[in-house]
Amino acid sequence: MILHTMLRVGNMTRSINFYTKVLGMNLLRSTERPEQKYSLAFVGFGKGNIDGQSEIELTYNHGIESYQLGDAYGHIAIGVADAYAACEKIKAAGGNITREAGPVMGGDTIIAFVTDPDGYKIELIQR
């Protein structure tokens, strides 16, 4: 089982708001480490690992506001019941849809992409 994926973020409050208010995840737990100069927040659906779901660990290294994502990072994928409806809900909450819902090139799976405030891509896959 994959427990979590860690993303470095430039502003913890902004990132927590995106994952909870725009994508509908729950803030599962958070940790402040002022002496070590970092903060952690774990977000996910349901109760995260307790429900057998993977989580996203948001890591803020104090004083670092942005990162170069590099060209090796791809995306995180989230299963949704209706990609079209998910896009409308995300847009209404202020999220940035970077690829509207529709069939994947060369296939018939319905996908969409949203980008978080730090530039990470999240694929929505209709299941």
C-alpha positions as a Markdown table, in Angstrom:
| # | Residue | x | y | z |
|---|---|---|---|---|
| 1 | Met | 0.0 | 0.0 | 0.0 |
| 2 | Ile | 1.3 | 3.5 | -0.8 |
| 3 | Leu | 1.0 | 5.6 | 2.3 |
| 4 | His | 1.6 | 9.1 | 1.0 |
| 5 | Thr | 3.2 | 11.3 | -1.6 |
| 6 | Met | 5.1 | 14.3 | -0.3 |
| 7 | Leu | 4.9 | 17.7 | -2.1 |
| 8 | Arg | 7.0 | 20.8 | -1.1 |
| 9 | Val | 4.8 | 23.9 | -1.0 |
| 10 | Gly | 5.5 | 27.6 | -0.8 |
| 11 | Asn | 2.6 | 28.6 | 1.5 |
| 12 | Met | 1.0 | 26.0 | 3.8 |
| 13 | Thr | -2.3 | 27.9 | 4.3 |
| 14 | Arg | -2.8 | 28.4 | 0.6 |
| 15 | Ser | -2.1 | 24.7 | -0.1 |
| 16 | Ile | -4.3 | 23.4 | 2.7 |
| 17 | Asn | -7.1 | 25.6 | 1.4 |
| 18 | Phe | -6.7 | 24.3 | -2.1 |
| 19 | Tyr | -6.6 | 20.6 | -1.2 |
| 20 | Thr | -9.5 | 20.9 | 1.3 |
| 21 | Lys | -11.8 | 23.6 | -0.2 |
| 22 | Val | -11.1 | 23.1 | -3.9 |
| 23 | Leu | -10.5 | 19.3 | -4.1 |
| 24 | Gly | -12.6 | 18.3 | -1.1 |
| 25 | Met | -10.0 | 16.5 | 0.9 |
| 26 | Asn | -9.7 | 16.5 | 4.6 |
| 27 | Leu | -6.9 | 17.9 | 6.7 |
| 28 | Leu | -5.9 | 14.7 | 8.5 |
| 29 | Arg | -3.1 | 16.0 | 10.8 |
| 30 | Ser | -0.4 | 18.6 | 11.0 |
| 31 | Thr | 2.9 | 19.1 | 12.7 |
| 32 | Glu | 4.9 | 22.2 | 13.4 |
| 33 | Arg | 8.7 | 21.8 | 13.8 |
| 34 | Pro | 9.9 | 25.4 | 14.4 |
| 35 | Glu | 13.4 | 24.3 | 15.6 |
| 36 | Gln | 13.9 | 22.3 | 12.5 |
| 37 | Lys | 12.2 | 25.1 | 10.4 |
| 38 | Tyr | 9.5 | 23.0 | 8.6 |
| 39 | Ser | 5.8 | 22.3 | 8.9 |
| 40 | Leu | 3.8 | 19.3 | 7.7 |
| 41 | Ala | 0.2 | 18.8 | 6.9 |
| 42 | Phe | -1.4 | 15.5 | 5.7 |
| 43 | Val | -4.5 | 15.7 | 3.5 |
| 44 | Gly | -6.6 | 13.0 | 1.9 |
| 45 | Phe | -10.1 | 11.6 | 1.4 |
| 46 | Gly | -12.0 | 10.0 | 4.3 |
| 47 | Lys | -9.6 | 9.2 | 7.1 |
| 48 | Gly | -6.6 | 8.7 | 4.8 |
| 49 | Asn | -4.5 | 5.7 | 5.7 |
| 50 | Ile | -7.1 | 4.6 | 8.3 |
| 51 | Asp | -9.6 | 4.1 | 5.5 |
| 52 | Gly | -6.9 | 2.4 | 3.3 |
| 53 | Gln | -6.4 | 5.5 | 1.2 |
| 54 | Ser | -3.2 | 7.2 | 0.2 |
| 55 | Glu | -2.5 | 10.7 | 1.6 |
| 56 | Ile | -0.6 | 13.8 | 0.4 |
| 57 | Glu | 2.0 | 15.2 | 2.8 |
| 58 | Leu | 2.4 | 18.9 | 2.3 |
| 59 | Thr | 5.8 | 20.1 | 3.5 |
| 60 | Tyr | 6.6 | 23.8 | 4.0 |
| 61 | Asn | 10.3 | 24.5 | 4.6 |
| 62 | His | 10.2 | 27.8 | 6.4 |
| 63 | Gly | 11.4 | 30.7 | 4.2 |
| 64 | Ile | 11.2 | 28.9 | 0.9 |
| 65 | Glu | 8.3 | 30.3 | -1.2 |
| 66 | Ser | 8.7 | 28.3 | -4.4 |
| 67 | Tyr | 10.4 | 25.4 | -6.0 |
| 68 | Gln | 11.4 | 24.4 | -9.5 |
| 69 | Leu | 9.3 | 21.3 | -10.2 |
| 70 | Gly | 11.7 | 19.8 | -12.7 |
| 71 | Asp | 10.7 | 17.8 | -15.8 |
| 72 | Ala | 10.6 | 14.4 | -14.1 |
| 73 | Tyr | 7.5 | 15.0 | -12.1 |
| 74 | Gly | 4.2 | 14.0 | -13.8 |
| 75 | His | 1.0 | 14.2 | -11.8 |
| 76 | Ile | -1.1 | 12.8 | -9.0 |
| 77 | Ala | -4.3 | 11.0 | -10.1 |
| 78 | Ile | -7.6 | 11.1 | -8.3 |
| 79 | Gly | -10.6 | 8.9 | -9.2 |
| 80 | Val | -13.9 | 10.9 | -9.5 |
| 81 | Ala | -17.4 | 9.7 | -10.3 |
| 82 | Asp | -18.0 | 12.5 | -12.9 |
| 83 | Ala | -15.0 | 14.4 | -14.3 |
| 84 | Tyr | -17.3 | 17.0 | -15.9 |
| 85 | Ala | -19.1 | 17.8 | -12.7 |
| 86 | Ala | -15.8 | 17.7 | -10.7 |
| 87 | Cys | -14.3 | 20.4 | -13.1 |
| 88 | Glu | -17.4 | 22.6 | -12.6 |
| 89 | Lys | -17.1 | 22.3 | -8.8 |
| 90 | Ile | -13.4 | 23.0 | -8.8 |
| 91 | Lys | -13.8 | 26.1 | -11.0 |
| 92 | Ala | -16.6 | 27.3 | -8.8 |
| 93 | Ala | -14.2 | 27.0 | -5.8 |
| 94 | Gly | -11.5 | 29.0 | -7.6 |
| 95 | Gly | -9.4 | 26.1 | -8.8 |
| 96 | Asn | -7.4 | 26.2 | -12.1 |
| 97 | Ile | -8.6 | 23.6 | -14.6 |
| 98 | Thr | -5.7 | 23.2 | -17.1 |
| 99 | Arg | -7.4 | 20.5 | -19.2 |
| 100 | Glu | -11.2 | 20.3 | -19.4 |
| 101 | Ala | -12.9 | 17.0 | -19.0 |
| 102 | Gly | -13.0 | 14.8 | -22.1 |
| 103 | Pro | -11.7 | 11.6 | -23.6 |
| 104 | Val | -8.0 | 10.8 | -23.3 |
| 105 | Met | -6.2 | 11.0 | -26.6 |
| 106 | Gly | -6.6 | 7.7 | -28.4 |
| 107 | Gly | -9.1 | 6.3 | -25.9 |
| 108 | Asp | -12.4 | 6.8 | -24.2 |
| 109 | Thr | -11.4 | 7.2 | -20.6 |
| 110 | Ile | -12.7 | 10.6 | -19.4 |
| 111 | Ile | -9.9 | 12.7 | -17.8 |
| 112 | Ala | -9.2 | 16.3 | -16.8 |
| 113 | Phe | -6.3 | 18.1 | -15.2 |
| 114 | Val | -6.2 | 20.7 | -12.4 |
| 115 | Thr | -3.1 | 22.6 | -11.2 |
| 116 | Asp | -2.5 | 23.4 | -7.6 |
| 117 | Pro | -1.2 | 26.8 | -6.3 |
| 118 | Asp | 2.4 | 25.5 | -6.5 |
| 119 | Gly | 2.1 | 24.2 | -10.1 |
| 120 | Tyr | 1.6 | 20.5 | -9.3 |
| 121 | Lys | -0.7 | 18.8 | -11.8 |
| 122 | Ile | -3.6 | 16.6 | -10.6 |
| 123 | Glu | -5.3 | 14.3 | -13.0 |
| 124 | Leu | -9.0 | 13.6 | -12.5 |
| 125 | Ile | -10.0 | 10.2 | -13.9 |
| 126 | Gln | -13.7 | 9.3 | -14.3 |
| 127 | Arg | -14.3 | 5.9 | -12.7 |
